[in-house]
Amino acid sequence: MDRKRVEELLCLSKKKERLAHAYMVQGGSQKIRKEVGVFFSQLLVCETDDKKTISPCKKCSACLLVKKESHPDVQWVTPEKSILSIDEVRRLKEEIYIKPFSAQYKVFLLEADWMKQEAANSLLKILEEPPPYGVLVLLVRTAHNFLPTIVSRCIRLSLNLELDKEVEQKNAQIIKCILDARRKRNWNEFFNRINAFVKDTEREEQESLVEQVVLLAHASFIQNEAKSAGAGQPQLPERKQTDIMDIKLDTMERILQFRNRLRYNVNPRVLLERLILEFR
């Protein structure tokens, strides 16, 4: 869904008094997820009592405080490296059972992509017995990184990743420049271009570029295999053929591993450098 549709569903839930205690907003970009979190928080604490609209006014003192991330009943939890720890869940548990200061609801927005086992178990207890005024909103890249027991207790709202054609074309140009620098062994330009890209983009766009490079490496590997097969090379001993096949399978496996490493919060800069340096 696009952001507008997600916000409409949240407004409708509030209007029909069918709000849940836990939501998981997944997908999209980090910026869009955060904006949805701000919108939902404003919706829950807005002080304007306008029967003509179900959206937050975004002008009252409560809405403005939410935007500044200083509303007493709206708390942001942004763990280091997006991995939620047990200590952060314990602090959340202490806070959530204290009644709201001024609003009807007490909102906790968790920007996390991973959760340690003990943290997940502790959070699960909160989800099983939430206070009537408590609302937890998990802002995550993907629900696949969380235990099914956590996901099943949340209302899931999936955002589209809005990387337009212009971004894809820009990524293709960046890949070309990086590869050119590698071929010319211009290592200063090679590392500087990767550093500049990682510095100026969000995680989702970085992942998109790494994905494109992985696909390029995969296509190059397949193309080279096709050329080798059609070259009419002399038959090798069976043991030698087995050794070569093991090397090829290992190469293919390493290509796929680069894609999987992104799920484990590997630094995209390091991943790009290794990926491009390792494969021709």
C-alpha positions as CSV (number, residue, x, y, z in Angstrom):
1,M,0.0,0.0,0.0
2,D,1.1,3.6,-0.5
3,R,1.4,5.9,2.5
4,K,-1.9,7.7,1.9
5,R,-3.8,4.4,2.0
6,V,-2.1,3.3,5.2
7,E,-3.0,6.6,6.9
8,E,-6.6,6.3,5.7
9,L,-6.9,2.9,7.3
10,L,-5.6,4.2,10.6
11,C,-8.0,7.1,10.5
12,L,-10.9,4.7,9.8
13,S,-9.9,2.4,12.7
14,K,-9.9,5.3,15.1
15,K,-13.3,6.5,13.8
16,K,-14.9,3.1,14.2
17,E,-13.1,2.7,17.6
18,R,-11.3,-0.4,16.4
19,L,-7.8,0.6,17.4
20,A,-5.4,-2.3,18.2
21,H,-2.7,-2.2,20.9
22,A,0.1,-3.2,18.5
23,Y,0.9,-2.3,14.9
24,M,3.8,-3.3,12.6
25,V,4.5,-0.9,9.8
26,Q,6.8,-2.7,7.3
27,G,8.4,-1.9,4.0
28,G,8.8,1.5,2.3
29,S,11.7,3.7,3.2
30,Q,12.9,4.6,6.7
31,K,11.7,8.2,6.1
32,I,8.2,7.1,5.1
33,R,7.9,4.7,8.0
34,K,8.8,7.4,10.4
35,E,6.3,9.8,8.8
36,V,3.6,7.2,9.2
37,G,4.6,6.8,12.8
38,V,4.3,10.6,13.4
39,F,0.9,10.8,11.6
40,F,-0.5,7.9,13.7
41,S,0.8,9.4,16.9
42,Q,-0.7,12.8,16.0
43,L,-4.0,11.0,15.2
44,L,-4.0,9.4,18.7
45,V,-3.1,12.5,20.7
46,C,-4.6,15.4,18.6
47,E,-6.5,17.9,20.8
48,T,-8.8,19.2,18.0
49,D,-12.4,17.9,18.4
50,D,-13.5,18.4,14.8
51,K,-16.4,16.1,13.8
52,K,-16.0,17.0,10.1
53,T,-12.6,15.3,9.8
54,I,-11.1,12.1,11.3
55,S,-7.5,13.2,10.5
56,P,-5.2,14.9,13.0
57,C,-5.2,18.7,12.7
58,K,-1.3,18.9,12.8
59,K,-1.7,22.4,14.2
60,C,-2.6,22.0,17.9
61,S,0.1,21.9,20.6
62,A,-0.1,18.1,20.9
63,C,0.4,17.6,17.1
64,L,3.3,20.0,17.1
65,L,4.9,18.4,20.1
66,V,4.7,15.0,18.3
67,K,6.4,16.4,15.3
68,K,9.2,17.7,17.5
69,E,9.4,14.3,19.2
70,S,8.8,16.0,22.6
71,H,5.2,14.9,23.5
72,P,5.2,13.3,27.0
73,D,2.8,10.5,25.8
74,V,4.6,9.7,22.6
75,Q,8.0,8.0,23.0
76,W,10.5,7.0,20.3
77,V,12.7,3.9,20.8
78,T,15.6,3.9,18.3
79,P,18.1,1.3,19.3
80,E,21.7,1.2,18.2
81,K,22.2,-0.6,14.9
82,S,18.4,-1.1,14.8
83,I,18.7,-4.1,17.2
84,L,16.2,-3.9,20.1
85,S,17.9,-5.0,23.4
86,I,16.4,-6.4,26.6
87,D,17.3,-3.2,28.5
88,E,15.3,-1.1,26.0
89,V,12.3,-3.4,26.4
90,R,12.6,-3.3,30.2
91,R,12.5,0.5,30.1
92,L,9.5,0.4,27.8
93,K,7.8,-2.0,30.2
94,E,8.3,0.4,33.1
95,E,6.9,3.3,31.1
96,I,3.9,1.7,29.3
97,Y,2.1,0.8,32.6
98,I,2.3,4.4,33.8
99,K,-0.9,6.2,32.7
100,P,-0.7,8.9,30.0
101,F,0.2,12.4,31.2
102,S,-2.3,14.4,29.1
103,A,-3.6,12.3,26.1
104,Q,-6.0,9.4,25.9
105,Y,-3.3,7.1,24.6
106,K,0.3,6.4,25.3
107,V,2.2,5.7,22.2
108,F,5.6,3.9,21.7
109,L,7.3,3.9,18.3
110,L,10.0,1.3,17.9
111,E,12.4,1.8,15.0
112,A,14.0,-1.7,15.0
113,D,14.9,-4.3,12.4
114,W,16.1,-7.0,14.7
115,M,15.3,-8.1,18.2
116,K,17.4,-10.3,20.5
117,Q,15.7,-13.4,21.8
118,E,15.4,-12.2,25.4
119,A,14.1,-8.8,24.2
120,A,11.5,-10.6,22.0
121,N,10.3,-12.7,24.9
122,S,10.0,-9.7,27.2
123,L,8.1,-7.7,24.5
124,L,5.8,-10.6,23.9
125,K,4.6,-10.4,27.5
126,I,3.7,-6.7,27.0
127,L,1.8,-7.6,23.8
128,E,-0.1,-10.3,25.6
129,E,-1.2,-8.0,28.5
130,P,-1.1,-4.4,27.2
131,P,-2.7,-1.6,29.3
132,P,-5.9,-0.3,27.8
133,Y,-4.3,3.0,26.8
134,G,-1.1,1.6,25.4
135,V,-0.3,1.5,21.7
136,L,3.0,0.0,20.3
137,V,4.0,0.8,16.8
138,L,6.9,-1.2,15.3
139,L,8.5,0.5,12.3
140,V,10.5,-2.2,10.5
141,R,12.0,-3.0,7.1
142,T,10.5,-6.5,7.1
143,A,8.4,-8.6,9.4
144,H,10.5,-11.7,8.4
145,N,13.2,-10.6,11.0
146,F,10.8,-11.1,13.9
147,L,9.3,-14.1,15.7
148,P,5.9,-15.2,14.4
149,T,4.5,-14.8,17.9
150,I,5.4,-11.1,17.8
151,V,4.1,-10.6,14.3
152,S,0.8,-12.4,14.9
153,R,0.0,-10.0,17.7
154,C,0.4,-6.9,15.5
155,I,-1.8,-5.4,12.9
156,R,0.5,-5.4,9.8
157,L,0.6,-2.5,7.5
158,S,2.8,-2.9,4.4
159,L,4.2,0.1,2.6
160,N,5.4,0.1,-1.0
161,L,9.1,0.9,-1.5
162,E,8.9,4.0,-3.7
163,L,12.2,3.9,-5.6
164,D,11.3,5.5,-8.9
165,K,12.9,5.0,-12.3
166,E,15.1,8.0,-11.7
167,V,16.6,6.4,-8.6
168,E,17.2,3.1,-10.5
169,Q,18.9,4.9,-13.4
170,K,21.1,6.8,-10.9
171,N,22.0,3.5,-9.2
172,A,22.9,2.0,-12.6
173,Q,25.2,5.0,-13.3
174,I,26.8,4.7,-9.8
175,I,27.5,0.9,-10.5
176,K,29.1,1.8,-13.8
177,C,31.4,4.4,-12.3
178,I,32.5,2.1,-9.5
179,L,33.2,-0.8,-11.9
180,D,35.1,1.6,-14.2
181,A,37.3,2.7,-11.3
182,R,37.9,-1.0,-10.4
183,R,38.9,-1.9,-13.9
184,K,41.3,1.1,-14.0
185,R,42.6,0.2,-10.5
186,N,41.9,3.7,-9.4
187,W,41.3,2.8,-5.8
188,N,40.9,6.3,-4.5
189,E,37.9,6.9,-6.8
190,F,36.6,3.4,-6.2
191,F,36.4,3.8,-2.4
192,N,35.4,7.5,-2.5
193,R,32.4,6.7,-4.8
194,I,31.1,4.0,-2.5
195,N,31.6,6.1,0.6
196,A,29.8,9.0,-1.0
197,F,26.8,6.8,-2.0
198,V,26.4,5.3,1.4
199,K,26.7,8.7,3.1
200,D,24.1,10.3,1.0
201,T,21.4,7.6,0.9
202,E,19.0,5.7,3.1
203,R,19.4,2.0,4.0
204,E,16.7,1.0,1.6
205,E,18.3,2.7,-1.4
206,Q,21.7,1.2,-0.4
207,E,20.1,-2.3,-0.4
208,S,18.6,-1.6,-3.8
209,L,22.1,-0.9,-5.2
210,V,23.6,-4.0,-3.6
211,E,20.8,-6.0,-5.0
212,Q,21.5,-4.7,-8.5
213,V,25.2,-5.5,-8.1
214,V,24.4,-9.0,-6.9
215,L,22.2,-9.6,-9.9
216,L,24.9,-8.3,-12.1
217,A,27.5,-10.7,-10.6
218,H,25.0,-13.5,-11.0
219,A,24.3,-12.7,-14.6
220,S,28.1,-12.4,-15.3
221,F,28.7,-15.8,-13.7
222,I,26.0,-17.5,-15.8
223,Q,27.3,-15.8,-19.0
224,N,30.8,-16.9,-18.4
225,E,29.6,-20.5,-17.8
226,A,27.7,-20.4,-21.1
227,K,30.9,-19.3,-22.9
228,S,32.9,-22.0,-21.2
229,A,30.3,-24.7,-22.2
230,G,30.4,-23.6,-25.8
231,A,34.2,-23.3,-26.2
232,G,34.7,-27.0,-27.0
233,Q,37.3,-27.6,-24.4
234,P,38.9,-31.0,-24.1
235,Q,37.3,-33.6,-21.7
236,L,38.9,-33.5,-18.3
237,P,39.4,-36.4,-15.8
238,E,36.3,-37.0,-13.7
239,R,38.1,-36.0,-10.5
240,K,39.2,-32.7,-12.1
241,Q,35.6,-32.0,-13.3
242,T,34.3,-32.6,-9.8
243,D,36.8,-30.1,-8.4
244,I,35.9,-27.5,-10.9
245,M,32.2,-28.0,-10.3
246,D,32.8,-27.5,-6.5
247,I,34.6,-24.2,-7.2
248,K,31.7,-23.1,-9.4
249,L,29.1,-24.0,-6.8
250,D,31.1,-22.2,-4.1
251,T,31.3,-19.1,-6.3
252,M,27.5,-19.2,-6.8
253,E,26.9,-19.7,-3.1
254,R,29.1,-16.7,-2.2
255,I,27.2,-14.5,-4.7
256,L,23.9,-15.5,-3.0
257,Q,25.4,-15.0,0.5
258,F,26.1,-11.3,-0.3
259,R,22.3,-10.8,-0.7
260,N,21.5,-12.6,2.5
261,R,24.1,-10.6,4.5
262,L,22.0,-7.5,4.2
263,R,19.3,-9.1,6.4
264,Y,21.9,-9.3,9.2
265,N,22.5,-5.6,9.2
266,V,25.9,-5.8,7.5
267,N,27.5,-2.5,6.7
268,P,26.4,-1.7,3.1
269,R,29.7,0.1,2.3
270,V,31.8,-3.0,3.3
271,L,29.4,-5.3,1.5
272,L,29.6,-3.2,-1.7
273,E,33.4,-3.1,-1.6
274,R,33.8,-6.8,-1.0
275,L,31.2,-7.7,-3.6
276,I,32.7,-5.6,-6.4
277,L,36.3,-6.5,-5.6
278,E,35.6,-10.2,-5.4
279,F,33.7,-10.7,-8.7
280,R,34.9,-9.7,-12.1
